[in-house]
């Protein structure tokens, strides 16, 4: 019985970490229409920043600052935000497929930096002994996992309610207006590039927090943890759950991570040892099949956007959130 409880707690921690990342992507894509395919890159930045700031001294690469968990979490968020700002300033004037291609390239560059800059990240050896918060409070493995689960749930709730307040505010309504018709939003004095950059940075900061939680929970990270399959998983979670709705992001993250872990366990049980490697490919095929069926039969996801706001309904909201813009009059 204790083994089942331990597994469920372990599963829920990972699901909550993916929920954090999925909420960040939902702000970018679901509310702003930013086609970011570089999720794994910002997740990576947050994880390595946390490892450097909070990890023990490493003989071969940067680290050993031993900062508290909260400082490491803030540093991870800041590092992801700075990275997003640099990427966004260079790329956010691009649209749709072009933005997707550039963000894929950015994530690949970050992964290659983690792999080759051994003095900074440890290269292929990765970073080890990354601490969890309040390690001395409890002794048993289950108690430590329960403590980590409680922390991740609290962080998910904080991010969820903060995003709910933001997207329901005039600022959030401007994001939706830009997503639907950028020219109409600009004609009312909005600066689409500025709002897109803000959403891109905030979403990436949330992804960086997810990376920090992952590094703290697992205790070891290496460049192979941040391959493009991670981006594919998070996008599938958001699409299945329903983009443009934070409830859908949470539901999709939990359900798709459950499907991923259950299918992996079933493959281990059913497949012979010499076929275990192909079990991972079967997982990807299964997730891809679920994604295809969702797009065909429920294109808005399990929990779609609450209401499709027309352009005419957007205009009053835009006027109540007028900001300084070179083309606007005070």
N, C-alpha and C positions, 0 to 999 in steps of 0.2 A: 504493500500500500504506500509506504513512504517513497518507494521508487517511482510510482505513478505521480505522486504529488510533486516530487522533485522534477520530473520531466515536464509536467504542466507548468510549473513555475519557470523553468528554463525556457519553454516555448513562449510563454507570455512576455518574458523580458525581451526576447528577440522581436516578438510581434510589436511591442511598444516602441522599440527602436526604429523599426520600419515605419511605424505610424508617424513618428516625428518627421522622418524624411519625406514621407508621402504628403504630409500637411504642407511642408515647404514647397514641394512640387505643385501642389494644388493652388497655392497662391500665385505661382508663376504661370502655370498653364490654365488652370480652371477659371481663374478670375482675371488674368491679364492677357492670356493667349500667347505666352512666351514658350516657344518650342525648344525647351532645354533638354538636350540629350547628353549633357555632361554631369548628370547627378553624381555619378561615382567619384568624379574629381573633387567636388566640394565636400563630399563625405570623407574622402581621403585626407583633405587638408585639415578638417576638424579632428580626425583621429590622430594624425601625426603631431599636430599642434598640442593636443592633450598629452600624448606620450612624452613629448619633449619637455613640457612644462611640469608635469606631475610625476614622471618616471624617475627611476634611480639613476645614478651616474652610469653612463655607458662607456666602456673603454675605447670604442671605435667610432662613436658618432655623438652628435649633440644631445644633451640631456642632463639630468641630474639636478634640476632646479628644485624639485621636491615641493612644489606649490600645493596648497590645499585644493580640494576637488572643485570648489566654486570658482577659484581663480583659473584653474585649467579649463573649466567649462566656458568661462568668459573669454579666455584666450583662444580657444578653439572657434568660438563664434566670431571673434574679431578677425582671426586669420582667414576664415571662410568669407567673411564680409569684404575684407580688403581684396582677396582674390577675385570675388565676384565683381567688385567695383572695377578692377583692372580689365577683366574680361568683358564686362558690360559696356564700358566706355568704348571699347574697340569693336564691339559686335552688335549692339542692340539697335543700330540703325538698319541692320539686315532684317529680312522677313522670312518667316516660315521655314522652308527647306534650307535656305542659306544659313539661317541662324542655327538650325539643327546640326548642319555639317560643321560649323565653326565650333559649337560647344562640344561635339564629339572630339574634335581635334584638341580642344583645351583639356578635356579629361584625359586624353591619351598622353598629352605632354606632361601633365601632373603625375600620371602613373609612371612614366618613364623617368621623371626627375626622382621620384621615390625609389625607383629601381637602381638608378645609376649614381646618384649623389650620396655615396656611402657615408661621407663625413657628416651629412645632415640627417639622414634617415636610417642608416644602417644597411641600405641596399637590400639585396635579396635575403639577408639574415633577419631583417625586420627589427622591431623594438619589442623587448620582453619585459616581464615583471611590471607591467603597467598597473598601478594600484586602483583598488576600488575605494569608494568613500567609506569612511568610518570603519576601517578594517578591524580595529581592536574592540569594537562593541560586542561582536558575536563571534562564536568559535566554529560552530558546525557549518557545513557547506549549505545545507538547506536554509539555515537562518541568514547566512550571507546573501543567498539568492533572494530570499523574501525581502530583505532590506533593499536590495537592488531593484526588485520589482516595485516596491512601494515608491522608490525614488523616481523610476521611469514613469509610473502612472501619474505622479504629481507633475512631472515635467510635461507629459502629454496634455494633462488638463490645463496647465498654465498656458501652453502654446495654443491649444484649441480655443479657449475662451478669449485669449488675446486676439487671435485671428478672427474669431466671430465678431468681436467688437470693431476690428479694423475694417473688415469687408462690408459691414452693415453701416459704416459711417459714410459721410460724403466722399472721403478719400477712396473707400472701396467702390462706391458707385462710379466714381471717375474711372477706376480701373476697368470696370465692366463696360463703360461707355467706349473707352479706347479699344477694348477687345472687339466690340461690335462694329464700331465705325470710327477709326482714328481721325479721319478728315473732319467729321462732324464735331468731335471733341476739340480738335485744334481750332476750329472756327469759333468756338466759344471761349477761347483764351487759355486753353490748357496746353501744356507742353508735354506731348505724348512721350518723348524720349525721357524726360525727367521722371515721369510716373512709372514708365517701364523699368528704368534703372532702379528706382526705389523698390519695386516689387521683386526684381531680380536679386538685389542685395539681401532683402529681408528673407526671401525664400532660401537663398544659399546659406545665410546665417543659421537658419533652422536645420538645414542639412548638415552643417558643421557641428551643431549640437548633437545631432544623431550620431555622427562619426565619433565624437568624444565619448558618448555613452557606450558605443560599441567597443571602443578601445578599452574603456574601463571595465566593462563586463567580461570581455574575452581575455584580457591581460596580455595578449600578443597580437601584433599586426605585422603584415608584410605586404609588399606591392600586389601579390596575387589575390589579396582580399578585395581589391578594388577594380576588378575587370569589368568590361561593358555589360556582362550578364547582370550585374547589380542594378544598373540603370534600367535594363529590360524588366527586371522584377518590380521595381518601384513604379514604372509606367503602367505595367499590367495591373498592379494593385489599384492605382488611381482610376484607370479606365473601367475596370470591373466594378469598383465601388461606386464610381460616379464623380466626374470632375465638376468643379464649380460648386461643390457642397462638401464642407469639412466632415460631416457625418459619413459621407460616402468614402472619403479618404481613410477614415478610421476603420470603417467596415471592410473596405477592400484590402487594407493592409493585413488585418487579422485573418480574413478568410483565405486570401491567396498564400499567406505564409503557412497557414494550416494545410492547404492543399500541397504546397511544396514539401513540407516536412513529412506529411503522411505518405505522399507518393514515393519519397526517398526511402522511408522505412519499409514500405511494401516491396519496393524493388530489391532491397537488401534481403528480405525474407524469401521472396519468390525466385530471384535469379541466382544461378550458381555463381561460385566465386569468380570464375573466369569471365563472367558476363557482367560483373558489378560495374565496370567502367561504363558500359552502355546504359546503365541505369540512370546516370546523370543526363545523358542525351534524351532518354525517355521522359525525364522530368521536364526538360525544356520543351519537348514536343507537346506534352500535356498542357503546360501553361500556355503555349502558343495556341493550342486548340481552344482552350477556354477563352482566350482573348478574341479569337476569331468569332466564336459563337456569341460572345457579348456584343461585339460590334455589329453583328448581323441582326440579332434578336432584341437586344437592349442597348442601343447605341448611346443612350444617356447614362448607362450603368445601373446598378441595383438601386442606388439612391441618387437620382439625377438632381440637377440644379433646381432649387426651390421654385423659381419662377423665371420664365424667359422674359426679360425686360426689353420692351421695344425701344427704338430710337426716340420716339416721341415721348416716352416716359422717362428716358434718360435726361432729356434736355433740362427740365426743372431742377434735377439733382445737380447737374453740372453748373447751373447758374448760381445755386446756393453754395458752391464750393469754388468760386472764382479765385484764381491765384494770379500773382504778378506774372505777366508774360509780355514780351516785346510787342505782340500784336493786340494787346488788350488795353482798354482805357479804364482808368480808375473812376 
